[in-house]
Structure formats: C-alpha cells, structure tokens
Amino acid sequence: EIDGSHHFEANHSHQDRQRDTMLEKEGIKVLRFHNGQVLNEIETVLEVIWEEVEKRLSRRK
C-alpha cells in the first residue's frame, strides 16, 4: 500500500493497523510504502516487494 502523510495521523494509523491485522489473518501481507519512497526510491521498493514474493513462494514448496 502506498501511504500519504495522512496515514501517519493517529486515527488513520489505527485504522490501517486494524485492516492489516484482518488481512494477515487471511494470509495477506500488507507492505507499506510512503509516497516519497515510491517516487524517489522505486528500486528499493521493488526489491522489498520481490523479497516478500520470493519468501512466500519458498514457503509453498
């Protein structure tokens, strides 16, 4: 998920954590990135995503 600055406010942060917990119970991992990371550090963001994909694929074998 790409988060803008409003996600760092207390009420949004709490809502995000609740949703993340619900999704994780269903086996869905949420990766969070700030807008600036996606715009300025896309290679790093892609690396993190790919590492998580590889980790999950290796568990299925």
N, CA, C and O atoms as a GROMACS GRO file, in nm:
protein
  244
    1GLU      N    1   0.086  -0.117   0.000
    1GLU     CA    2   0.000   0.000   0.000
    1GLU      C    3   0.090   0.123   0.000
    1GLU      O    4   0.192   0.127   0.069
    2ILE      N    5   0.051   0.221  -0.077
    2ILE     CA    6   0.124   0.348  -0.080
    2ILE      C    7   0.049   0.445   0.009
    2ILE      O    8  -0.068   0.475  -0.014
    3ASP      N    9   0.119   0.494   0.110
    3ASP     CA   10   0.057   0.582   0.209
    3ASP      C   11   0.102   0.726   0.192
    3ASP      O   12   0.221   0.754   0.177
    4GLY      N   13   0.006   0.816   0.195
    4GLY     CA   14   0.035   0.959   0.200
    4GLY      C   15   0.054   1.000   0.345
    4GLY      O   16   0.044   0.916   0.435
    5SER      N   17   0.081   1.125   0.368
    5SER     CA   18   0.111   1.172   0.503
    5SER      C   19  -0.006   1.154   0.599
    5SER      O   20   0.015   1.141   0.719
    6HIS      N   21  -0.130   1.154   0.548
    6HIS     CA   22  -0.245   1.139   0.637
    6HIS      C   23  -0.247   1.002   0.706
    6HIS      O   24  -0.312   0.987   0.809
    7HIS      N   25  -0.178   0.903   0.651
    7HIS     CA   26  -0.175   0.771   0.714
    7HIS      C   27  -0.092   0.770   0.841
    7HIS      O   28  -0.097   0.674   0.918
    8PHE      N   29  -0.015   0.875   0.865
    8PHE     CA   30   0.067   0.881   0.984
    8PHE      C   31  -0.004   0.953   1.099
    8PHE      O   32   0.050   0.964   1.209
    9GLU      N   33  -0.125   1.001   1.073
    9GLU     CA   34  -0.206   1.060   1.179
    9GLU      C   35  -0.263   0.946   1.262
    9GLU      O   36  -0.286   0.836   1.211
   10ALA      N   37  -0.287   0.971   1.390
   10ALA     CA   38  -0.326   0.866   1.485
   10ALA      C   39  -0.447   0.786   1.439
   10ALA      O   40  -0.445   0.663   1.443
   11ASN      N   41  -0.553   0.854   1.396
   11ASN     CA   42  -0.675   0.780   1.361
   11ASN      C   43  -0.656   0.694   1.236
   11ASN      O   44  -0.707   0.582   1.230
   12HIS      N   45  -0.583   0.744   1.137
   12HIS     CA   46  -0.558   0.665   1.016
   12HIS      C   47  -0.464   0.549   1.046
   12HIS      O   48  -0.483   0.438   0.996
   13SER      N   49  -0.364   0.576   1.127
   13SER     CA   50  -0.269   0.472   1.164
   13SER      C   51  -0.339   0.356   1.233
   13SER      O   52  -0.311   0.240   1.205
   14HIS      N   53  -0.431   0.388   1.323
   14HIS     CA   54  -0.507   0.285   1.395
   14HIS      C   55  -0.594   0.205   1.298
   14HIS      O   56  -0.600   0.082   1.307
   15GLN      N   57  -0.660   0.273   1.206
   15GLN     CA   58  -0.744   0.205   1.107
   15GLN      C   59  -0.659   0.114   1.018
   15GLN      O   60  -0.700   0.003   0.985
   16ASP      N   61  -0.542   0.163   0.979
   16ASP     CA   62  -0.452   0.082   0.896
   16ASP      C   63  -0.411  -0.045   0.970
   16ASP      O   64  -0.411  -0.153   0.911
   17ARG      N   65  -0.376  -0.032   1.097
   17ARG     CA   66  -0.334  -0.149   1.175
   17ARG      C   67  -0.447  -0.250   1.188
   17ARG      O   68  -0.425  -0.371   1.177
   18GLN      N   69  -0.568  -0.201   1.209
   18GLN     CA   70  -0.683  -0.292   1.219
   18GLN      C   71  -0.704  -0.367   1.088
   18GLN      O   72  -0.725  -0.489   1.088
   19ARG      N   73  -0.698  -0.297   0.978
   19ARG     CA   74  -0.717  -0.360   0.847
   19ARG      C   75  -0.603  -0.458   0.818
   19ARG      O   76  -0.626  -0.567   0.766
   20ASP      N   77  -0.480  -0.418   0.852
   20ASP     CA   78  -0.366  -0.507   0.830
   20ASP      C   79  -0.382  -0.636   0.909
   20ASP      O   80  -0.354  -0.745   0.857
   21THR      N   81  -0.427  -0.626   1.032
   21THR     CA   82  -0.447  -0.744   1.116
   21THR      C   83  -0.552  -0.836   1.055
   21THR      O   84  -0.533  -0.958   1.050
   22MET      N   85  -0.660  -0.779   1.008
   22MET     CA   86  -0.766  -0.857   0.944
   22MET      C   87  -0.713  -0.929   0.820
   22MET      O   88  -0.739  -1.047   0.800
   23LEU      N   89  -0.638  -0.857   0.738
   23LEU     CA   90  -0.583  -0.916   0.616
   23LEU      C   91  -0.481  -1.025   0.647
   23LEU      O   92  -0.478  -1.128   0.580
   24GLU      N   93  -0.397  -1.002   0.748
   24GLU     CA   94  -0.296  -1.101   0.785
   24GLU      C   95  -0.361  -1.230   0.833
   24GLU      O   96  -0.307  -1.338   0.811
   25LYS      N   97  -0.476  -1.220   0.899
   25LYS     CA   98  -0.549  -1.340   0.941
   25LYS      C   99  -0.595  -1.421   0.820
   25LYS      O  100  -0.615  -1.542   0.830
   26GLU      N  101  -0.610  -1.354   0.707
   26GLU     CA  102  -0.649  -1.421   0.582
   26GLU      C  103  -0.528  -1.461   0.499
   26GLU      O  104  -0.542  -1.510   0.387
   27GLY      N  105  -0.408  -1.441   0.554
   27GLY     CA  106  -0.286  -1.479   0.483
   27GLY      C  107  -0.233  -1.374   0.387
   27GLY      O  108  -0.150  -1.404   0.302
   28ILE      N  109  -0.282  -1.252   0.400
   28ILE     CA  110  -0.240  -1.144   0.311
   28ILE      C  111  -0.144  -1.052   0.386
   28ILE      O  112  -0.178  -0.997   0.490
   29LYS      N  113  -0.025  -1.036   0.332
   29LYS     CA  114   0.076  -0.950   0.392
   29LYS      C  115   0.066  -0.811   0.329
   29LYS      O  116   0.067  -0.798   0.207
   30VAL      N  117   0.057  -0.709   0.412
   30VAL     CA  118   0.050  -0.571   0.363
   30VAL      C  119   0.189  -0.509   0.374
   30VAL      O  120   0.249  -0.508   0.482
   31LEU      N  121   0.238  -0.459   0.264
   31LEU     CA  122   0.364  -0.385   0.262
   31LEU      C  123   0.328  -0.238   0.246
   31LEU      O  124   0.253  -0.202   0.156
   32ARG      N  125   0.382  -0.156   0.332
   32ARG     CA  126   0.350  -0.013   0.328
   32ARG      C  127   0.472   0.068   0.283
   32ARG      O  128   0.584   0.047   0.328
   33PHE      N  129   0.445   0.159   0.194
   33PHE     CA  130   0.548   0.249   0.144
   33PHE      C  131   0.492   0.390   0.143
   33PHE      O  132   0.376   0.411   0.108
   34HIS      N  133   0.574   0.485   0.181
   34HIS     CA  134   0.536   0.626   0.176
   34HIS      C  135   0.547   0.672   0.031
   34HIS      O  136   0.628   0.622  -0.046
   35ASN      N  137   0.465   0.769  -0.004
   35ASN     CA  138   0.468   0.825  -0.141
   35ASN      C  139   0.609   0.857  -0.186
   35ASN      O  140   0.648   0.824  -0.298
   36GLY      N  141   0.685   0.921  -0.099
   36GLY     CA  142   0.822   0.962  -0.134
   36GLY      C  143   0.911   0.845  -0.167
   36GLY      O  144   0.996   0.855  -0.256
   37GLN      N  145   0.893   0.734  -0.098
   37GLN     CA  146   0.972   0.615  -0.128
   37GLN      C  147   0.944   0.566  -0.270
   37GLN      O  148   1.036   0.531  -0.344
   38VAL      N  149   0.818   0.564  -0.306
   38VAL     CA  150   0.781   0.516  -0.439
   38VAL      C  151   0.834   0.610  -0.547
   38VAL      O  152   0.880   0.566  -0.652
   39LEU      N  153   0.826   0.738  -0.520
   39LEU     CA  154   0.871   0.836  -0.619
   39LEU      C  155   1.023   0.845  -0.629
   39LEU      O  156   1.078   0.862  -0.738
   40ASN      N  157   1.092   0.835  -0.515
   40ASN     CA  158   1.235   0.861  -0.512
   40ASN      C  159   1.323   0.738  -0.495
   40ASN      O  160   1.443   0.743  -0.520
   41GLU      N  161   1.265   0.627  -0.452
   41GLU     CA  162   1.344   0.507  -0.424
   41GLU      C  163   1.275   0.383  -0.481
   41GLU      O  164   1.264   0.281  -0.413
   42ILE      N  165   1.228   0.392  -0.603
   42ILE     CA  166   1.148   0.285  -0.660
   42ILE      C  167   1.224   0.152  -0.665
   42ILE      O  168   1.163   0.046  -0.645
   43GLU      N  169   1.353   0.155  -0.690
   43GLU     CA  170   1.431   0.030  -0.694
   43GLU      C  171   1.429  -0.041  -0.559
   43GLU      O  172   1.416  -0.163  -0.553
   44THR      N  173   1.441   0.035  -0.452
   44THR     CA  174   1.436  -0.022  -0.318
   44THR      C  175   1.298  -0.079  -0.289
   44THR      O  176   1.286  -0.188  -0.234
   45VAL      N  177   1.195  -0.006  -0.326
   45VAL     CA  178   1.058  -0.052  -0.306
   45VAL      C  179   1.036  -0.184  -0.380
   45VAL      O  180   0.980  -0.278  -0.325
   46LEU      N  181   1.080  -0.190  -0.504
   46LEU     CA  182   1.064  -0.312  -0.583
   46LEU      C  183   1.142  -0.428  -0.522
   46LEU      O  184   1.095  -0.542  -0.524
   47GLU      N  185   1.259  -0.400  -0.468
   47GLU     CA  186   1.339  -0.504  -0.401
   47GLU      C  187   1.264  -0.562  -0.283
   47GLU      O  188   1.259  -0.684  -0.266
   48VAL      N  189   1.206  -0.475  -0.201
   48VAL     CA  190   1.131  -0.520  -0.083
   48VAL      C  191   1.013  -0.606  -0.125
   48VAL      O  192   0.986  -0.711  -0.066
   49ILE      N  193   0.942  -0.562  -0.228
   49ILE     CA  194   0.827  -0.639  -0.277
   49ILE      C  195   0.873  -0.775  -0.328
   49ILE      O  196   0.814  -0.878  -0.295
   50TRP      N  197   0.978  -0.776  -0.409
   50TRP     CA  198   1.026  -0.901  -0.467
   50TRP      C  199   1.074  -0.997  -0.358
   50TRP      O  200   1.049  -1.117  -0.366
   51GLU      N  201   1.144  -0.945  -0.256
   51GLU     CA  202   1.190  -1.030  -0.146
   51GLU      C  203   1.072  -1.096  -0.076
   51GLU      O  204   1.078  -1.214  -0.040
   52GLU      N  205   0.964  -1.022  -0.056
   52GLU     CA  206   0.845  -1.079   0.009
   52GLU      C  207   0.780  -1.184  -0.081
   52GLU      O  208   0.735  -1.288  -0.031
   53VAL      N  209   0.774  -1.159  -0.210
   53VAL     CA  210   0.718  -1.257  -0.303
   53VAL      C  211   0.801  -1.386  -0.299
   53VAL      O  212   0.745  -1.495  -0.290
   54GLU      N  213   0.933  -1.373  -0.306
   54GLU     CA  214   1.020  -1.491  -0.302
   54GLU      C  215   1.004  -1.568  -0.171
   54GLU      O  216   1.001  -1.692  -0.171
   55LYS      N  217   0.995  -1.496  -0.061
   55LYS     CA  218   0.978  -1.560   0.070
   55LYS      C  219   0.850  -1.641   0.073
   55LYS      O  220   0.849  -1.755   0.120
   56ARG      N  221   0.742  -1.584   0.023
   56ARG     CA  222   0.613  -1.653   0.025
   56ARG      C  223   0.612  -1.772  -0.072
   56ARG      O  224   0.553  -1.876  -0.042
   57LEU      N  225   0.677  -1.757  -0.187
   57LEU     CA  226   0.683  -1.868  -0.282
   57LEU      C  227   0.763  -1.984  -0.225
   57LEU      O  228   0.727  -2.100  -0.246
   58SER      N  229   0.871  -1.954  -0.155
   58SER     CA  230   0.955  -2.061  -0.099
   58SER      C  231   0.881  -2.138   0.011
   58SER      O  232   0.910  -2.255   0.033
   59ARG      N  233   0.788  -2.076   0.079
   59ARG     CA  234   0.709  -2.144   0.183
   59ARG      C  235   0.610  -2.242   0.123
   59ARG      O  236   0.570  -2.338   0.189
   60ARG      N  237   0.572  -2.220  -0.001
   60ARG     CA  238   0.471  -2.306  -0.065
   60ARG      C  239   0.532  -2.436  -0.117
   60ARG      O  240   0.458  -2.531  -0.145
   61LYS      N  241   0.662  -2.442  -0.129
   61LYS     CA  242   0.727  -2.562  -0.186
   61LYS      C  243   0.728  -2.675  -0.088
   61LYS      O  244   0.778  -2.783  -0.119
   0.00000   0.00000   0.00000
